Amino acid sequence: MDDRYGTDVLAAGWRERSAKKVARVAASEDLVIEVADDGFCGAVVGVAAGLVELEDRRGRRRLFPLGPGFLIDGRDVILDPPEKRAAPAAPRRTASGSFAVPDARARVARASRILVEGRHDAELVEKVWGDDLRAEGVVVEYLQGIDLLAETLDAEPPSRERRYGVLVDHLVAGSKESRIADAVARGPHGAHVRIVGHPWVDVWQCVTPRAVGIPRWPDVPRGIDYKTGVCRALGWPARDQADLARAWQRILASVKSYRDLEPALLGRVEELIDFVTEP
């Protein structure tokens, strides 16, 4: 049998079922709305501090609190603040400080190369300049020591189309490294090779002490392996090569961007990138 009187009016939720559904509308600019109380009709020209400002066709402006009490096309609406627009994202910068190219793919490797003395040098350059090098198609190779530079150049001679940029540790006057660099510059390959360097004994010192969390890099007496001496002076394990490798990973992890490197290294690497990417 049909229920002539419907469901129990006292059942839970009866108020919600009978309530009129009112649409919520964001008070976007130029939206035309009517104020239900007095019939003022105008376009939204601004929203601030919980108030909406309307301007009618005669140029008159009035403020009203956001919320219920408005009509659009004769229908009740609740006026909400406009949706906040996301600020345009700032251009991303690489670890070296240059602007990143969105969705850039690695370029095919150039014939020109950057040579560094060892694995740690290569890993440090990759961490800070890796994005730039891939965008430019520049490969970094390590020599396992400046002593092998002349042999490497003889095996694969440089040319105008195949230039070599070389980064050297401890490139100071009177050092073995400076003598080798001078000999290469005067030799048959010198025209297409650029050798630059930093003044420190090891690339570890190119990372600022502040980044590593130490007051300064310790002085290591001559005759003691530099890395071993540093670890011992800082109280880090230095029993074997594995301990030294862990020490380097600790140092490398402290480098987040070019700001964590000494300026004397920054300028030299930038110089080499410019040299090997010249048209």
Sequence and secondary structure as in RCSB ss.txt:
>XXXX:A:sequence
MDDRYGTDVLAAGWRERSAKKVARVAASEDLVIEVADDGFCGAVVGVAAGLVELEDRRGRRRLFPLGPGFLIDGR
DVILDPPEKRAAPAAPRRTASGSFAVPDARARVARASRILVEGRHDAELVEKVWGDDLRAEGVVVEYLQGIDLLA
ETLDAEPPSRERRYGVLVDHLVAGSKESRIADAVARGPHGAHVRIVGHPWVDVWQCVTPRAVGIPRWPDVPRGID
YKTGVCRALGWPARDQADLARAWQRILASVKSYRDLEPALLGRVEELIDFVTEP
>XXXX:A:secstr
   TT S TTSTTHHHHHS   EEEE  TT EEEETTT  EEEEEEEETTEEEEE TTS EEEEESEEEEEETTE
EEEEE            B TTSSB  TT       S EEEESSHHHHHHHHHHHHHHHHHHT EEEE SSGGGHH
HHHHHS   SSS EEEEESS  TTSHHHHHHHHHHHSTTGGGEEEEE SSSSGGGGB HHHHT SS     TTS 
HHHHHHHHHT   SSHHHHHHHHHHHHHT  SGGGB HHHHHHHHHHHHHHT  
